[in-house]
Amino acid sequence: MFARTKAALLVAPICAAGLLAGCGGSSSAAGTSSTSRAPAGPVTIKTVTGRDGTYLTDRSGRALYMWLGDGAGKSNCSGDCAGAWPPVVTDSPPRAAGGALSANLGTVTRADGRKQVTYNGHPLYYFVGDFSPGMIKGQANDGFGAQWWLVAPSGAANTANRPAKGSPPIGY
C-alpha cells in the first residue's frame, strides 16, 4: 500500500507539469500537444449520445467543438487559443463513422500549414479540460471572445443545456 501511495505522489507532479505544458501560454508552445499533432493515419469523426444529445467525437470518444469566433471555412484560433483548444489536425482526408456524415468532412489549411479537420465548414477543436472520453467541460464556454459548442451531426452548434443568460458556463 505504501509503495503505491509513494508512486502516486511521485507521478502526480509529473502529470500536472505535463498538463500545464499542454496548456502553454506562448504561441510557440501552442498546438504542440499530442491531440493537435497530425495522427499517422486518417482522423475518424464519429458521434456519441450523452446528456447534451448527439455530438461529434474523435475515434476514441473525445468531444469535438466548434468556435463561433471562426470565419467561414477559416480557423481564427491560434496562439493561446490553440493551446487551450487544440485543433483537430490530420495528414490525410478525414473519415466519418456512426452518425457523422462524410459529405460534411473537409479540411482547411491553418496559418502554420497544418490541415485542420472541418465539419460542415466549421474547424474542429478539442478542449484541454476534456482529458478523457465522455467529458464535455468545454460546452458553452465563452473563452477567447466567442462561444464554444459541441457539434451536432447536422453540422450546427449543439446548444443543448445552454446556460441561462448571466450564469457561468457549464462545467465550471
C-alpha positions in Angstrom: 0.0 0.0 0.0 2.8 2.4 0.9 4.6 1.8 -2.3 1.5 2.6 -4.4 0.9 5.8 -2.4 4.6 6.8 -2.8 4.5 6.1 -6.5 1.3 8.2 -6.9 3.0 11.1 -5.0 5.9 10.9 -7.4 3.8 10.6 -10.6 1.2 13.3 -9.8 3.6 16.3 -10.1 4.9 14.9 -13.4 1.4 14.6 -14.7 0.5 18.1 -13.5 3.5 19.5 -15.2 2.6 17.7 -18.5 -0.9 19.1 -18.3 0.3 22.6 -17.7 2.8 22.3 -20.6 -0.1 21.3 -22.9 -1.9 24.5 -21.9 1.2 26.5 -22.8 0.8 30.3 -22.8 3.1 31.1 -25.7 2.3 30.8 -29.3 5.4 28.7 -29.9 4.1 26.0 -27.4 0.5 26.2 -28.7 -0.6 23.3 -30.8 2.3 21.0 -29.8 0.2 18.8 -27.5 -0.4 15.2 -28.7 -4.0 16.0 -29.5 -3.1 18.6 -32.0 -0.3 16.8 -33.9 -1.3 15.1 -37.1 -2.0 11.5 -36.5 -0.2 8.8 -38.5 -3.5 7.7 -40.2 -6.7 9.4 -41.1 -8.8 11.1 -38.4 -12.1 9.4 -37.8 -15.0 11.6 -36.8 -18.0 9.8 -35.2 -20.9 10.6 -33.0 -21.9 9.7 -29.4 -25.1 10.5 -27.5 -25.0 11.8 -23.9 -26.7 14.3 -21.6 -26.2 17.0 -24.2 -27.7 15.0 -27.1 -25.8 13.6 -30.0 -22.5 15.3 -30.9 -19.2 14.7 -32.8 -16.2 13.0 -31.2 -12.9 11.6 -32.5 -12.4 7.8 -32.8 -11.6 7.5 -29.1 -14.8 9.3 -28.0 -13.2 12.7 -27.1 -15.7 15.5 -27.7 -15.1 17.9 -30.6 -16.1 21.6 -30.6 -16.7 24.4 -33.0 -15.9 28.1 -32.2 -18.3 30.9 -33.2 -15.2 33.1 -33.5 -14.0 31.3 -36.6 -14.7 32.7 -40.1 -16.4 30.7 -42.9 -14.0 27.9 -43.6 -11.2 29.5 -41.7 -9.7 29.0 -38.2 -9.1 32.2 -36.2 -7.9 30.3 -33.1 -4.1 30.4 -32.7 -1.5 31.1 -30.0 -3.0 30.8 -26.5 -6.4 30.0 -28.0 -5.0 26.9 -29.8 -3.2 26.0 -26.6 -6.5 25.7 -24.7 -8.4 24.5 -27.7 -6.1 22.3 -29.8 -7.2 22.0 -33.4 -8.1 18.6 -34.8 -5.4 18.2 -37.5 -4.7 15.4 -40.0 -2.2 14.4 -42.7 -4.9 12.6 -44.8 -8.6 13.0 -45.7 -10.7 12.6 -42.5 -13.2 9.7 -42.3 -16.8 9.5 -41.0 -18.3 6.8 -38.8 -21.5 6.3 -36.9 -23.9 9.3 -37.4 -21.2 11.6 -38.8 -21.7 12.4 -42.5 -18.7 12.0 -44.8 -20.1 14.7 -47.1 -19.7 17.2 -44.2 -16.0 16.5 -43.6 -13.2 18.5 -45.1 -10.0 20.4 -44.1 -8.7 23.9 -44.0 -5.1 25.0 -44.0 -4.0 26.7 -40.8 -1.6 29.6 -40.7 1.1 27.2 -39.6 0.5 25.0 -42.7 -1.2 22.1 -40.9 -4.5 20.7 -42.2 -7.4 21.2 -39.7 -10.4 18.9 -39.9 -13.7 20.7 -40.6 -17.3 19.6 -40.4 -19.9 21.5 -42.4 -17.2 24.1 -43.0 -16.5 24.6 -39.2 -13.0 23.9 -38.0 -13.0 21.3 -35.2 -11.2 21.5 -31.8 -10.6 19.6 -28.7 -10.7 21.2 -25.2 -7.8 20.6 -22.9 -10.2 20.3 -19.9 -11.7 17.2 -21.5 -8.9 14.8 -20.9 -10.9 11.6 -21.3 -13.8 10.3 -23.5 -17.2 11.5 -22.3 -16.0 14.8 -20.8 -17.7 17.9 -22.2 -16.4 20.7 -20.0 -15.9 23.0 -23.0 -19.6 23.1 -23.8 -21.0 26.7 -23.8 -17.5 28.1 -22.9 -17.1 31.7 -24.0 -13.3 31.8 -23.9 -11.4 33.9 -26.4 -14.3 36.1 -27.2 -16.9 33.7 -28.6 -18.9 30.7 -27.7 -17.6 27.1 -28.0 -20.2 24.4 -28.7 -20.3 20.7 -29.3 -21.1 19.9 -32.9 -24.3 18.2 -33.9 -24.3 15.6 -36.7 -26.0 18.2 -38.9 -23.0 20.4 -38.5 -24.9 23.0 -36.4 -23.8 24.1 -32.9 -25.3 21.7 -30.3 -26.6 24.2 -27.8 -28.2 21.6 -25.5 -28.1 22.6 -21.9 -27.3 26.2 -22.8 -26.7 28.1 -19.5 -29.2 30.8 -18.6 -28.0 34.3 -19.5 -25.6 35.6 -16.9 -24.8 32.2 -15.4 -21.4 30.6 -15.6 -20.6 28.2 -18.5 -21.5 24.5 -18.0 -18.6 22.5 -16.4 -17.1 25.4 -14.3 
